[in-house]
Amino acid sequence: MSTLVWYREKDLRVTDHGPLAEAGLDALPVFVGPASGLLAPRLGDLARRLETLGSGLVHLEGDPLEELPRMALERGATAVLAHGFTEPAARALEARLAPALPCPLRLFPGETLTAGPRTGAGGMFKVFTAYHRAFQREAHLAEPLEAPERLASVPPGLPRWPAGDLLPDHLATFLENGLADYARARDRLDEDGTSRISADLHFGTVSAATCWAAASGRPGAEVWQRQLVWREFAHHLLREWPDLLEKPFVGGFQDFPWRQDGEAFRAWAEGRTGYPVVDAAALELLHTGHVHNRARMIAASFLAKHLLVDYRLGEAHYLAHLEDADLANNSMGWQWSAGCGCDAQPWFRVFNPVLQGEKFDPRGAYVRRWLPALAPLPDRIVHRPWEGGGAPGYPPPIVDHAWARARFLALAKAHLATGEPRSRR
Ligand SMILES: Cc1cc2nc3c(=O)[nH]c(=O)nc-3n(C[C@H](O)[C@H](O)[C@H](O)COP(=O)(O)OP(=O)(O)OC[C@H]3O[C@@H](n4cnc5c(N)ncnc54)[C@H](O)[C@@H]3O)c2cc1C
């Protein structure tokens, strides 16, 4: 056994795993580093699957830059195989690890469906619809790889991550119960209309290729697969422009005069803005680690545009609390919502949280679930409680919508007129 299969935090599976498939009976699967929180049960799931195949998951505490070269030397490894990842820190680690190893480091694709289409001039697309069209035209998607039939056992004496429970299969559940109705239900806050597969995709317990292939040919597949292409877009944007984690895509938004308003930020994060959808999103996040996509868009837009708080504070808050916290998707989502991203919601469109709530949560079931103080209100005013004199235990609106919208538009207009050109790319 002479090939180390280096498991990283985002490829915790045995099916459609290029490095594992390539190494086959030579594979010694290794995970390096601390593992707690959301990662631990996923490592347990992976260790169980590897054990079922006859192997196991070696776990080394410490720094991959020291542990992997040491282990490769001790085992006389001929190669270290791993997935390559998009995030800048992951790429920096790959670049530093390769020369530190006594054998080659081979990186595999597999994080995304493809390396991404390019424009005729060889650049990155800046508009999603054009990217999506090119993706549909050009993408040749390989069938996902089968899990190996069996693997060699782990040599005695190596520390192993203990096998845990197998995690629920969200993909199968969604294909069975949700896909056919996804196009209708996906934006509804009061229904479980989406796949809830984002954390699985983030940790790589299922690959995007497996999701794609499993959905293909079923009613409803195309609308859902389009969302998987948004995920591709986010990753390819970040690969092209790693500084998107710090800077807005639109140059005119550099140095935007965001307000330093800690109290407004806390009210937003704790669900005390007085706008039910915004507050329900905040509480859903704190209680479950998940937020419906539509609620993410409304809440993110509210923080940046209504409260004028730097979207990067919200971005960091989401990263700290989301179960699917993912640098590429989160940064694109926040810049989209704040109006400063690549192919973002135009800055001059400001979501009205009341109308959004009434459209996507018409009976108020979503907001009542997270805000019991609204339970007694009639449906007609559940998204505008102040019109019925308010609800005991629920705050009045932190800002007036029309006033806040006008404030943002005036500020953005003035800033963009004097700032850098609209696009800096
Ligand atoms: C402000 C904001 C922050 C976000 N932060 C994250 C994040 O940290 N991690 C994350 O995975 N997604 C993020 N998203 C995108 C999206 O909200 C989630 O992927 C989606 O809600 C996950 O639920 P689901 O798996 O049921 O999605 P489904 O609707 O079933 O979609 C299937 C999959 O497609 C991908 N996808 C769907 N929508 C998007 C999108 N807009 N951008 C990129 N990929 C998408 C996801 O991988 C998702 O799991 C963010 C969106 C916004 C507006």
The ligand as an SDF file (V2000), in Angstrom:
LIG
                    3D

 53 58  0  0  0  0  0  0  0  0999 V2000
  -26.6140   35.9260    1.0860 C   0  0  0  0  0  0  0  0  0  0  0  0
  -26.4640   34.5120    0.6000 C   0  0  0  0  0  0  0  0  0  0  0  0
  -25.5400   33.6700    1.1990 C   0  0  0  0  0  0  0  0  0  0  0  0
  -25.3930   32.3540    0.7520 C   0  0  0  0  0  0  0  0  0  0  0  0
  -24.4620   31.5520    1.3510 N   0  0  0  0  0  0  0  0  0  0  0  0
  -24.2980   30.2730    0.9220 C   0  0  0  0  0  0  0  0  0  0  0  0
  -23.3410   29.4280    1.5230 C   0  0  0  0  0  0  0  0  0  0  0  0
  -22.5760   29.8220    2.4160 O   0  0  0  0  0  0  0  0  0  0  0  0
  -23.2700   28.1470    1.0800 N   0  0  0  0  0  0  0  0  0  0  0  0
  -24.0650   27.6580    0.0890 C   0  0  0  0  0  0  0  0  0  0  0  0
  -23.9540   26.4830   -0.2710 O   0  0  0  0  0  0  0  0  0  0  0  0
  -24.9600   28.4620   -0.5240 N   0  0  0  0  0  0  0  0  0  0  0  0
  -25.1140   29.7470   -0.1350 C   0  0  0  0  0  0  0  0  0  0  0  0
  -26.0510   30.5350   -0.7240 N   0  0  0  0  0  0  0  0  0  0  0  0
  -26.8170   30.0180   -1.8810 C   0  0  0  0  0  0  0  0  0  0  0  0
  -28.1560   29.3400   -1.5310 C   0  0  0  0  0  0  0  0  0  0  0  0
  -28.9000   30.1440   -0.6610 O   0  0  0  0  0  0  0  0  0  0  0  0
  -27.9760   27.9580   -0.9000 C   0  0  0  0  0  0  0  0  0  0  0  0
  -27.1030   27.1670   -1.6770 O   0  0  0  0  0  0  0  0  0  0  0  0
  -29.3320   27.2230   -0.8170 C   0  0  0  0  0  0  0  0  0  0  0  0
  -30.2520   27.9760   -0.0740 O   0  0  0  0  0  0  0  0  0  0  0  0
  -29.1230   25.8640   -0.1930 C   0  0  0  0  0  0  0  0  0  0  0  0
  -30.3330   25.1890   -0.0360 O   0  0  0  0  0  0  0  0  0  0  0  0
  -30.6600   23.9030   -0.8740 P   0  0  0  0  0  0  0  0  0  0  0  0
  -29.5170   22.9480   -0.8250 O   0  0  0  0  0  0  0  0  0  0  0  0
  -31.9730   23.4020   -0.4020 O   0  0  0  0  0  0  0  0  0  0  0  0
  -30.7610   24.5050   -2.3390 O   0  0  0  0  0  0  0  0  0  0  0  0
  -31.4250   24.0190   -3.6980 P   0  0  0  0  0  0  0  0  0  0  0  0
  -32.3490   25.0870   -4.1340 O   0  0  0  0  0  0  0  0  0  0  0  0
  -31.9660   22.6440   -3.6120 O   0  0  0  0  0  0  0  0  0  0  0  0
  -30.1930   24.0520   -4.7210 O   0  0  0  0  0  0  0  0  0  0  0  0
  -29.3350   22.9350   -4.9410 C   0  0  0  0  0  0  0  0  0  0  0  0
  -27.8920   23.3450   -4.7720 C   0  0  0  0  0  0  0  0  0  0  0  0
  -27.5310   24.2990   -5.7630 O   0  0  0  0  0  0  0  0  0  0  0  0
  -26.5810   25.2120   -5.2200 C   0  0  0  0  0  0  0  0  0  0  0  0
  -27.1560   26.5600   -5.2010 N   0  0  0  0  0  0  0  0  0  0  0  0
  -28.4620   26.8900   -5.1410 C   0  0  0  0  0  0  0  0  0  0  0  0
  -28.6010   28.2290   -5.1810 N   0  0  0  0  0  0  0  0  0  0  0  0
  -27.3610   28.7400   -5.2690 C   0  0  0  0  0  0  0  0  0  0  0  0
  -26.8410   30.0560   -5.3370 C   0  0  0  0  0  0  0  0  0  0  0  0
  -27.6430   31.1350   -5.3540 N   0  0  0  0  0  0  0  0  0  0  0  0
  -25.5050   30.2270   -5.3890 N   0  0  0  0  0  0  0  0  0  0  0  0
  -24.6730   29.1670   -5.3970 C   0  0  0  0  0  0  0  0  0  0  0  0
  -25.1050   27.8850   -5.3390 N   0  0  0  0  0  0  0  0  0  0  0  0
  -26.4340   27.6840   -5.2750 C   0  0  0  0  0  0  0  0  0  0  0  0
  -26.3180   24.7870   -3.7850 C   0  0  0  0  0  0  0  0  0  0  0  0
  -25.1570   23.9710   -3.7710 O   0  0  0  0  0  0  0  0  0  0  0  0
  -27.5810   24.0060   -3.4500 C   0  0  0  0  0  0  0  0  0  0  0  0
  -27.3790   23.0610   -2.4360 O   0  0  0  0  0  0  0  0  0  0  0  0
  -26.1910   31.8770   -0.3130 C   0  0  0  0  0  0  0  0  0  0  0  0
  -27.1320   32.7370   -0.9130 C   0  0  0  0  0  0  0  0  0  0  0  0
  -27.2600   34.0330   -0.4580 C   0  0  0  0  0  0  0  0  0  0  0  0
  -28.2740   34.9360   -1.1100 C   0  0  0  0  0  0  0  0  0  0  0  0
  1  2  1  0
  2  3  1  0
  2 52  2  0
  3  4  2  0
  4  5  1  0
  4 50  1  0
  5  6  2  0
  6  7  1  0
  6 13  1  0
  7  8  2  0
  7  9  1  0
  9 10  1  0
 10 11  2  0
 10 12  1  0
 12 13  2  0
 13 14  1  0
 14 15  1  0
 14 50  1  0
 15 16  1  0
 16 17  1  0
 16 18  1  0
 18 19  1  0
 18 20  1  0
 20 21  1  0
 20 22  1  0
 22 23  1  0
 23 24  1  0
 24 25  2  0
 24 26  1  0
 24 27  1  0
 27 28  1  0
 28 29  2  0
 28 30  1  0
 28 31  1  0
 31 32  1  0
 32 33  1  0
 33 34  1  0
 33 48  1  0
 34 35  1  0
 35 36  1  0
 35 46  1  0
 36 37  1  0
 36 45  1  0
 37 38  2  0
 38 39  1  0
 39 40  1  0
 39 45  2  0
 40 41  1  0
 40 42  2  0
 42 43  1  0
 43 44  2  0
 44 45  1  0
 46 47  1  0
 46 48  1  0
 48 49  1  0
 50 51  2  0
 51 52  1  0
 52 53  1  0
M  END
$$$$
